[in-house]
Amino acid sequence: MIDLTIPPRPWLTRTRLYHVVGWGIRIYVACLLVVGLYSVLWLAEVAGYLDQRTLAVIWLAVAGMGSTFLVLLVPLYYSSRLRS
């Protein structure tokens, strides 16, 4: 008998590796931007350029954006798991 099965493609291909490295660079740049923003806010607070009310609003906005991201991430995660 002749075996006509097609061998499976390798999991790690050059294209997939490029995509992983690309996402890694994007995440790295995003982390640098967030840390830089936190550093600027911290320096502005230490230097006395921001009053307590403005600083509280900024931190509440950061917490709100993080919470919104997490709330949106849960349905996106489960919808992507159902499709694959």
Buried (B, 14 or more C-beta within 10 A) or exposed (E): EEEEEEEEEEEEEEEEEEEEEEEEEEEEEEEEEEEEEEEEBEEBBEEEEBEEEEBEEBEEEBEEEEEEEEEEEEEEEEEEEEEE
